[in-house]
Amino acid sequence: MPRSRRTPLPVIAATAALLLPLAACSSSSGSGTSGDAQRLRVVMAFPPAQAMSPYGDDAVTLSRLAVIEGLTTLDRNGAAQPALAASWKQDNPTTWTFTLRDAVFQDGAKVDADAVVRSLTAASKASPLPRVLSDTTLKATATDAGTVRIVTEEADPLLPQRLANPSLTILSAAAYENGKANPAGHATGPFTLTDVKGAVAATLERNADYWGDKAKAPGVDVTFAADGTARANALRTKAVDVAEYVPISQASLLGDSYVHEFPSARTNGLSLNTGSGVFADPAMRAAAREAIDSEALVDGVYEGRADTAQGLLGPGIPWAADERTAPTGRTPAASRGEVAKTKKIVLATYTNRPELPEVATLVQQQLEKRGFTVEQVVRDYAQMEADALAGKYDAFIQARNTLLDTADPVSYLASDFTCDGSFNISQLCDRSVDAAVDKAASLTATDARHSAEMTAEAAVLGADALVPLVHERFVQGYDDTRVEGVALDPMERTLITADTRLG
């Protein structure tokens, strides 16, 4: 049965100071004209880390607040849809032509080809380079005022999806000064960023010149609170209308009308070191896989607010289940007696995601029941990543966004499971896996690529390089009797939209 978690009174008291800015925001924006009373009050989980630069993680915040846009956007299946580009076509494997829609920036400048070229060129020269450009190069040129040609160094079937990444937002000329990009007042989204108070708060106003349907709310007053209990308490006390990422430990305390959970693209998995140590033996990896009870993790740690493991790709990727095939090439599992003869294994995870240490404790118990001797290591992620990538742990539990920067799992499969993968914690080097991933990456047609990606998933699971544990669900907080139009996006790119409003 799911366990009830209750926040101790000292913790609630300790978060009171964090709620003061939220209450102040509520007081100032909830009085005055009827328009002021219709303003949205939102608390976000991640304070700005790069002064709202579009070239880092702040770009996702700007996207979730409907401030910025790119040439394309994504539908629920991760397919590219028109945004600032009304249409596009592929001229040859490395060249694409994008036709722009009639739109203006929030500062009144026209969205034209020169603006697109300027923005994409600036992103390609940014330091550090946006992650979405880490595996490709692109050059944009203006064909005429309304047409842009984009050339990649190598064939890139995912270019339209790539251009939907928030770091490739299109900004007006006035946004660029002294080598930096300032989106405040210079983007194209339904809401204009008008003020940023460091890592504490931000103000958005309706963009009256938006090319699409105008925002229904007159504006948004945003506060930032990294503490999940503070965000939940702000929602509970009606200091805010929307609270991003409510912790599982708080969800049961808020009540059903405030808690809105949905599948995410995150899979929490047990990466097994295939390169050295006990799990270099595929029979031992198979034994570890057989030891894992996903349902016990869902019930015992996530209070039922997660999905049992289905594969690398979970319910947050709607097409995956229909395309899934059985794992291929699995080695029979070692017996309990054989397992008991092995040396101690090191199981590691990190504290940054609060459920993972508890997951590690249950996984340790499950592995020990199968005969493994387990030592657990739990630290801050920043202290562990280098060792994990170097193969210094036998097993590593992580929560992984399987859609990454192109919103297509081929990037995740390539980085995590190929011989030259940049995030290959499992140390897997299997030529059949590489071939399967390469085939998926080469396909342009979406349905064919999805089918090939699931073939690659079957090869990875067959190697037992990663044992899926659970598929996370996200929990967004808002009172559905008062607030409408909040986006529940498995890809984490949208939250507040033009349709979000107080009912």
Secondary structure as a PSIPRED ss2 file (coil, helix, strand):
# PSIPRED VFORMAT (PSIPRED V4.0)

   1 M C   1.000  0.000  0.000
   2 P C   1.000  0.000  0.000
   3 R C   1.000  0.000  0.000
   4 S C   1.000  0.000  0.000
   5 R C   1.000  0.000  0.000
   6 R C   1.000  0.000  0.000
   7 T C   1.000  0.000  0.000
   8 P C   1.000  0.000  0.000
   9 L H   0.000  1.000  0.000
  10 P H   0.000  1.000  0.000
  11 V H   0.000  1.000  0.000
  12 I H   0.000  1.000  0.000
  13 A H   0.000  1.000  0.000
  14 A H   0.000  1.000  0.000
  15 T C   1.000  0.000  0.000
  16 A H   0.000  1.000  0.000
  17 A H   0.000  1.000  0.000
  18 L H   0.000  1.000  0.000
  19 L H   0.000  1.000  0.000
  20 L H   0.000  1.000  0.000
  21 P H   0.000  1.000  0.000
  22 L H   0.000  1.000  0.000
  23 A H   0.000  1.000  0.000
  24 A H   0.000  1.000  0.000
  25 C H   0.000  1.000  0.000
  26 S H   0.000  1.000  0.000
  27 S H   0.000  1.000  0.000
  28 S H   0.000  1.000  0.000
  29 S H   0.000  1.000  0.000
  30 G C   1.000  0.000  0.000
  31 S C   1.000  0.000  0.000
  32 G C   1.000  0.000  0.000
  33 T C   1.000  0.000  0.000
  34 S H   0.000  1.000  0.000
  35 G H   0.000  1.000  0.000
  36 D H   0.000  1.000  0.000
  37 A H   0.000  1.000  0.000
  38 Q C   1.000  0.000  0.000
  39 R C   1.000  0.000  0.000
  40 L E   0.000  0.000  1.000
  41 R E   0.000  0.000  1.000
  42 V E   0.000  0.000  1.000
  43 V E   0.000  0.000  1.000
  44 M E   0.000  0.000  1.000
  45 A C   1.000  0.000  0.000
  46 F C   1.000  0.000  0.000
  47 P C   1.000  0.000  0.000
  48 P C   1.000  0.000  0.000
  49 A C   1.000  0.000  0.000
  50 Q C   1.000  0.000  0.000
  51 A C   1.000  0.000  0.000
  52 M C   1.000  0.000  0.000
  53 S C   1.000  0.000  0.000
  54 P C   1.000  0.000  0.000
  55 Y C   1.000  0.000  0.000
  56 G C   1.000  0.000  0.000
  57 D C   1.000  0.000  0.000
  58 D H   0.000  1.000  0.000
  59 A H   0.000  1.000  0.000
  60 V H   0.000  1.000  0.000
  61 T H   0.000  1.000  0.000
  62 L H   0.000  1.000  0.000
  63 S H   0.000  1.000  0.000
  64 R H   0.000  1.000  0.000
  65 L C   1.000  0.000  0.000
  66 A C   1.000  0.000  0.000
  67 V C   1.000  0.000  0.000
  68 I C   1.000  0.000  0.000
  69 E C   1.000  0.000  0.000
  70 G C   1.000  0.000  0.000
  71 L C   1.000  0.000  0.000
  72 T E   0.000  0.000  1.000
  73 T E   0.000  0.000  1.000
  74 L E   0.000  0.000  1.000
  75 D C   1.000  0.000  0.000
  76 R C   1.000  0.000  0.000
  77 N C   1.000  0.000  0.000
  78 G C   1.000  0.000  0.000
  79 A C   1.000  0.000  0.000
  80 A E   0.000  0.000  1.000
  81 Q E   0.000  0.000  1.000
  82 P E   0.000  0.000  1.000
  83 A C   1.000  0.000  0.000
  84 L C   1.000  0.000  0.000
  85 A E   0.000  0.000  1.000
  86 A E   0.000  0.000  1.000
  87 S E   0.000  0.000  1.000
  88 W E   0.000  0.000  1.000
  89 K E   0.000  0.000  1.000
  90 Q E   0.000  0.000  1.000
  91 D E   0.000  0.000  1.000
  92 N E   0.000  0.000  1.000
  93 P C   1.000  0.000  0.000
  94 T C   1.000  0.000  0.000
  95 T E   0.000  0.000  1.000
  96 W E   0.000  0.000  1.000
  97 T E   0.000  0.000  1.000
  98 F E   0.000  0.000  1.000
  99 T E   0.000  0.000  1.000
 100 L E   0.000  0.000  1.000
 101 R C   1.000  0.000  0.000
 102 D C   1.000  0.000  0.000
 103 A C   1.000  0.000  0.000
 104 V E   0.000  0.000  1.000
 105 F C   1.000  0.000  0.000
 106 Q C   1.000  0.000  0.000
 107 D C   1.000  0.000  0.000
 108 G C   1.000  0.000  0.000
 109 A C   1.000  0.000  0.000
 110 K E   0.000  0.000  1.000
 111 V C   1.000  0.000  0.000
 112 D C   1.000  0.000  0.000
 113 A H   0.000  1.000  0.000
 114 D H   0.000  1.000  0.000
 115 A H   0.000  1.000  0.000
 116 V H   0.000  1.000  0.000
 117 V H   0.000  1.000  0.000
 118 R H   0.000  1.000  0.000
 119 S H   0.000  1.000  0.000
 120 L H   0.000  1.000  0.000
 121 T H   0.000  1.000  0.000
 122 A H   0.000  1.000  0.000
 123 A H   0.000  1.000  0.000
 124 S H   0.000  1.000  0.000
 125 K H   0.000  1.000  0.000
 126 A C   1.000  0.000  0.000
 127 S C   1.000  0.000  0.000
 128 P C   1.000  0.000  0.000
 129 L C   1.000  0.000  0.000
 130 P C   1.000  0.000  0.000
 131 R H   0.000  1.000  0.000
 132 V H   0.000  1.000  0.000
 133 L H   0.000  1.000  0.000
 134 S C   1.000  0.000  0.000
 135 D C   1.000  0.000  0.000
 136 T C   1.000  0.000  0.000
 137 T C   1.000  0.000  0.000
 138 L E   0.000  0.000  1.000
 139 K E   0.000  0.000  1.000
 140 A E   0.000  0.000  1.000
 141 T E   0.000  0.000  1.000
 142 A E   0.000  0.000  1.000
 143 T E   0.000  0.000  1.000
 144 D E   0.000  0.000  1.000
 145 A C   1.000  0.000  0.000
 146 G C   1.000  0.000  0.000
 147 T E   0.000  0.000  1.000
 148 V E   0.000  0.000  1.000
 149 R E   0.000  0.000  1.000
 150 I E   0.000  0.000  1.000
 151 V E   0.000  0.000  1.000
 152 T E   0.000  0.000  1.000
 153 E C   1.000  0.000  0.000
 154 E C   1.000  0.000  0.000
 155 A C   1.000  0.000  0.000
 156 D C   1.000  0.000  0.000
 157 P C   1.000  0.000  0.000
 158 L C   1.000  0.000  0.000
 159 L H   0.000  1.000  0.000
 160 P H   0.000  1.000  0.000
 161 Q H   0.000  1.000  0.000
 162 R H   0.000  1.000  0.000
 163 L C   1.000  0.000  0.000
 164 A C   1.000  0.000  0.000
 165 N C   1.000  0.000  0.000
 166 P H   0.000  1.000  0.000
 167 S H   0.000  1.000  0.000
 168 L H   0.000  1.000  0.000
 169 T C   1.000  0.000  0.000
 170 I C   1.000  0.000  0.000
 171 L C   1.000  0.000  0.000
 172 S C   1.000  0.000  0.000
 173 A H   0.000  1.000  0.000
 174 A H   0.000  1.000  0.000
 175 A H   0.000  1.000  0.000
 176 Y E   0.000  0.000  1.000
 177 E E   0.000  0.000  1.000
 178 N C   1.000  0.000  0.000
 179 G C   1.000  0.000  0.000
 180 K E   0.000  0.000  1.000
 181 A E   0.000  0.000  1.000
 182 N C   1.000  0.000  0.000
 183 P C   1.000  0.000  0.000
 184 A C   1.000  0.000  0.000
 185 G C   1.000  0.000  0.000
 186 H C   1.000  0.000  0.000
 187 A C   1.000  0.000  0.000
 188 T C   1.000  0.000  0.000
 189 G C   1.000  0.000  0.000
 190 P C   1.000  0.000  0.000
 191 F E   0.000  0.000  1.000
 192 T E   0.000  0.000  1.000
 193 L E   0.000  0.000  1.000
 194 T E   0.000  0.000  1.000
 195 D E   0.000  0.000  1.000
 196 V E   0.000  0.000  1.000
 197 K E   0.000  0.000  1.000
 198 G C   1.000  0.000  0.000
 199 A C   1.000  0.000  0.000
 200 V C   1.000  0.000  0.000
 201 A E   0.000  0.000  1.000
 202 A E   0.000  0.000  1.000
 203 T E   0.000  0.000  1.000
 204 L E   0.000  0.000  1.000
 205 E E   0.000  0.000  1.000
 206 R E   0.000  0.000  1.000
 207 N C   1.000  0.000  0.000
 208 A C   1.000  0.000  0.000
 209 D C   1.000  0.000  0.000
 210 Y C   1.000  0.000  0.000
 211 W C   1.000  0.000  0.000
 212 G C   1.000  0.000  0.000
 213 D C   1.000  0.000  0.000
 214 K C   1.000  0.000  0.000
 215 A C   1.000  0.000  0.000
 216 K C   1.000  0.000  0.000
 217 A C   1.000  0.000  0.000
 218 P C   1.000  0.000  0.000
 219 G E   0.000  0.000  1.000
 220 V E   0.000  0.000  1.000
 221 D E   0.000  0.000  1.000
 222 V E   0.000  0.000  1.000
 223 T E   0.000  0.000  1.000
 224 F E   0.000  0.000  1.000
 225 A C   1.000  0.000  0.000
 226 A C   1.000  0.000  0.000
 227 D C   1.000  0.000  0.000
 228 G H   0.000  1.000  0.000
 229 T H   0.000  1.000  0.000
 230 A H   0.000  1.000  0.000
 231 R H   0.000  1.000  0.000
 232 A H   0.000  1.000  0.000
 233 N H   0.000  1.000  0.000
 234 A H   0.000  1.000  0.000
 235 L H   0.000  1.000  0.000
 236 R H   0.000  1.000  0.000
 237 T C   1.000  0.000  0.000
 238 K C   1.000  0.000  0.000
 239 A C   1.000  0.000  0.000
 240 V C   1.000  0.000  0.000
 241 D C   1.000  0.000  0.000
 242 V E   0.000  0.000  1.000
 243 A E   0.000  0.000  1.000
 244 E C   1.000  0.000  0.000
 245 Y C   1.000  0.000  0.000
 246 V C   1.000  0.000  0.000
 247 P C   1.000  0.000  0.000
 248 I H   0.000  1.000  0.000
 249 S H   0.000  1.000  0.000
 250 Q H   0.000  1.000  0.000
 251 A H   0.000  1.000  0.000
 252 S H   0.000  1.000  0.000
 253 L H   0.000  1.000  0.000
 254 L H   0.000  1.000  0.000
 255 G C   1.000  0.000  0.000
 256 D C   1.000  0.000  0.000
 257 S C   1.000  0.000  0.000
 258 Y C   1.000  0.000  0.000
 259 V E   0.000  0.000  1.000
 260 H E   0.000  0.000  1.000
 261 E E   0.000  0.000  1.000
 262 F E   0.000  0.000  1.000
 263 P E   0.000  0.000  1.000
 264 S E   0.000  0.000  1.000
 265 A E   0.000  0.000  1.000
 266 R E   0.000  0.000  1.000
 267 T E   0.000  0.000  1.000
 268 N E   0.000  0.000  1.000
 269 G E   0.000  0.000  1.000
 270 L E   0.000  0.000  1.000
 271 S E   0.000  0.000  1.000
 272 L E   0.000  0.000  1.000
 273 N C   1.000  0.000  0.000
 274 T C   1.000  0.000  0.000
 275 G C   1.000  0.000  0.000
 276 S C   1.000  0.000  0.000
 277 G C   1.000  0.000  0.000
 278 V H   0.000  1.000  0.000
 279 F H   0.000  1.000  0.000
 280 A H   0.000  1.000  0.000
 281 D C   1.000  0.000  0.000
 282 P H   0.000  1.000  0.000
 283 A H   0.000  1.000  0.000
 284 M H   0.000  1.000  0.000
 285 R H   0.000  1.000  0.000
 286 A H   0.000  1.000  0.000
 287 A H   0.000  1.000  0.000
 288 A H   0.000  1.000  0.000
 289 R H   0.000  1.000  0.000
 290 E H   0.000  1.000  0.000
 291 A H   0.000  1.000  0.000
 292 I C   1.000  0.000  0.000
 293 D C   1.000  0.000  0.000
 294 S H   0.000  1.000  0.000
 295 E H   0.000  1.000  0.000
 296 A H   0.000  1.000  0.000
 297 L H   0.000  1.000  0.000
 298 V H   0.000  1.000  0.000
 299 D H   0.000  1.000  0.000
 300 G H   0.000  1.000  0.000
 301 V C   1.000  0.000  0.000
 302 Y C   1.000  0.000  0.000
 303 E C   1.000  0.000  0.000
 304 G C   1.000  0.000  0.000
 305 R C   1.000  0.000  0.000
 306 A E   0.000  0.000  1.000
 307 D E   0.000  0.000  1.000
 308 T E   0.000  0.000  1.000
 309 A C   1.000  0.000  0.000
 310 Q C   1.000  0.000  0.000
 311 G C   1.000  0.000  0.000
 312 L C   1.000  0.000  0.000
 313 L C   1.000  0.000  0.000
 314 G C   1.000  0.000  0.000
 315 P C   1.000  0.000  0.000
 316 G C   1.000  0.000  0.000
 317 I C   1.000  0.000  0.000
 318 P C   1.000  0.000  0.000
 319 W C   1.000  0.000  0.000
 320 A H   0.000  1.000  0.000
 321 A H   0.000  1.000  0.000
 322 D H   0.000  1.000  0.000
 323 E H   0.000  1.000  0.000
 324 R C   1.000  0.000  0.000
 325 T C   1.000  0.000  0.000
 326 A C   1.000  0.000  0.000
 327 P C   1.000  0.000  0.000
 328 T C   1.000  0.000  0.000
 329 G C   1.000  0.000  0.000
 330 R C   1.000  0.000  0.000
 331 T C   1.000  0.000  0.000
 332 P C   1.000  0.000  0.000
 333 A C   1.000  0.000  0.000
 334 A C   1.000  0.000  0.000
 335 S C   1.000  0.000  0.000
 336 R H   0.000  1.000  0.000
 337 G H   0.000  1.000  0.000
 338 E H   0.000  1.000  0.000
 339 V H   0.000  1.000  0.000
 340 A H   0.000  1.000  0.000
 341 K C   1.000  0.000  0.000
 342 T C   1.000  0.000  0.000
 343 K C   1.000  0.000  0.000
 344 K C   1.000  0.000  0.000
 345 I E   0.000  0.000  1.000
 346 V E   0.000  0.000  1.000
 347 L E   0.000  0.000  1.000
 348 A E   0.000  0.000  1.000
 349 T E   0.000  0.000  1.000
 350 Y E   0.000  0.000  1.000
 351 T C   1.000  0.000  0.000
 352 N C   1.000  0.000  0.000
 353 R C   1.000  0.000  0.000
 354 P C   1.000  0.000  0.000
 355 E C   1.000  0.000  0.000
 356 L H   0.000  1.000  0.000
 357 P H   0.000  1.000  0.000
 358 E H   0.000  1.000  0.000
 359 V H   0.000  1.000  0.000
 360 A H   0.000  1.000  0.000
 361 T H   0.000  1.000  0.000
 362 L H   0.000  1.000  0.000
 363 V H   0.000  1.000  0.000
 364 Q H   0.000  1.000  0.000
 365 Q H   0.000  1.000  0.000
 366 Q H   0.000  1.000  0.000
 367 L H   0.000  1.000  0.000
 368 E H   0.000  1.000  0.000
 369 K H   0.000  1.000  0.000
 370 R C   1.000  0.000  0.000
 371 G C   1.000  0.000  0.000
 372 F C   1.000  0.000  0.000
 373 T C   1.000  0.000  0.000
 374 V E   0.000  0.000  1.000
 375 E E   0.000  0.000  1.000
 376 Q E   0.000  0.000  1.000
 377 V E   0.000  0.000  1.000
 378 V E   0.000  0.000  1.000
 379 R E   0.000  0.000  1.000
 380 D C   1.000  0.000  0.000
 381 Y H   0.000  1.000  0.000
 382 A H   0.000  1.000  0.000
 383 Q H   0.000  1.000  0.000
 384 M C   1.000  0.000  0.000
 385 E H   0.000  1.000  0.000
 386 A H   0.000  1.000  0.000
 387 D H   0.000  1.000  0.000
 388 A H   0.000  1.000  0.000
 389 L H   0.000  1.000  0.000
 390 A C   1.000  0.000  0.000
 391 G C   1.000  0.000  0.000
 392 K C   1.000  0.000  0.000
 393 Y C   1.000  0.000  0.000
 394 D C   1.000  0.000  0.000
 395 A E   0.000  0.000  1.000
 396 F E   0.000  0.000  1.000
 397 I E   0.000  0.000  1.000
 398 Q E   0.000  0.000  1.000
 399 A E   0.000  0.000  1.000
 400 R E   0.000  0.000  1.000
 401 N E   0.000  0.000  1.000
 402 T C   1.000  0.000  0.000
 403 L C   1.000  0.000  0.000
 404 L C   1.000  0.000  0.000
 405 D C   1.000  0.000  0.000
 406 T C   1.000  0.000  0.000
 407 A C   1.000  0.000  0.000
 408 D C   1.000  0.000  0.000
 409 P H   0.000  1.000  0.000
 410 V H   0.000  1.000  0.000
 411 S H   0.000  1.000  0.000
 412 Y H   0.000  1.000  0.000
 413 L H   0.000  1.000  0.000
 414 A H   0.000  1.000  0.000
 415 S H   0.000  1.000  0.000
 416 D H   0.000  1.000  0.000
 417 F H   0.000  1.000  0.000
 418 T C   1.000  0.000  0.000
 419 C C   1.000  0.000  0.000
 420 D C   1.000  0.000  0.000
 421 G C   1.000  0.000  0.000
 422 S C   1.000  0.000  0.000
 423 F C   1.000  0.000  0.000
 424 N C   1.000  0.000  0.000
 425 I C   1.000  0.000  0.000
 426 S C   1.000  0.000  0.000
 427 Q C   1.000  0.000  0.000
 428 L C   1.000  0.000  0.000
 429 C C   1.000  0.000  0.000
 430 D C   1.000  0.000  0.000
 431 R H   0.000  1.000  0.000
 432 S H   0.000  1.000  0.000
 433 V H   0.000  1.000  0.000
 434 D H   0.000  1.000  0.000
 435 A H   0.000  1.000  0.000
 436 A H   0.000  1.000  0.000
 437 V H   0.000  1.000  0.000
 438 D H   0.000  1.000  0.000
 439 K H   0.000  1.000  0.000
 440 A H   0.000  1.000  0.000
 441 A H   0.000  1.000  0.000
 442 S H   0.000  1.000  0.000
 443 L C   1.000  0.000  0.000
 444 T C   1.000  0.000  0.000
 445 A C   1.000  0.000  0.000
 446 T H   0.000  1.000  0.000
 447 D H   0.000  1.000  0.000
 448 A H   0.000  1.000  0.000
 449 R H   0.000  1.000  0.000
 450 H H   0.000  1.000  0.000
 451 S H   0.000  1.000  0.000
 452 A H   0.000  1.000  0.000
 453 E H   0.000  1.000  0.000
 454 M H   0.000  1.000  0.000
 455 T H   0.000  1.000  0.000
 456 A H   0.000  1.000  0.000
 457 E H   0.000  1.000  0.000
 458 A H   0.000  1.000  0.000
 459 A H   0.000  1.000  0.000
 460 V H   0.000  1.000  0.000
 461 L H   0.000  1.000  0.000
 462 G H   0.000  1.000  0.000
 463 A H   0.000  1.000  0.000
 464 D C   1.000  0.000  0.000
 465 A C   1.000  0.000  0.000
 466 L E   0.000  0.000  1.000
 467 V E   0.000  0.000  1.000
 468 P E   0.000  0.000  1.000
 469 L E   0.000  0.000  1.000
 470 V E   0.000  0.000  1.000
 471 H E   0.000  0.000  1.000
 472 E E   0.000  0.000  1.000
 473 R E   0.000  0.000  1.000
 474 F E   0.000  0.000  1.000
 475 V E   0.000  0.000  1.000
 476 Q E   0.000  0.000  1.000
 477 G E   0.000  0.000  1.000
 478 Y E   0.000  0.000  1.000
 479 D C   1.000  0.000  0.000
 480 D C   1.000  0.000  0.000
 481 T C   1.000  0.000  0.000
 482 R C   1.000  0.000  0.000
 483 V E   0.000  0.000  1.000
 484 E E   0.000  0.000  1.000
 485 G C   1.000  0.000  0.000
 486 V C   1.000  0.000  0.000
 487 A C   1.000  0.000  0.000
 488 L C   1.000  0.000  0.000
 489 D C   1.000  0.000  0.000
 490 P C   1.000  0.000  0.000
 491 M C   1.000  0.000  0.000
 492 E C   1.000  0.000  0.000
 493 R C   1.000  0.000  0.000
 494 T C   1.000  0.000  0.000
 495 L C   1.000  0.000  0.000
 496 I C   1.000  0.000  0.000
 497 T C   1.000  0.000  0.000
 498 A C   1.000  0.000  0.000
 499 D C   1.000  0.000  0.000
 500 T C   1.000  0.000  0.000
 501 R E   0.000  0.000  1.000
 502 L E   0.000  0.000  1.000
 503 G C   1.000  0.000  0.000
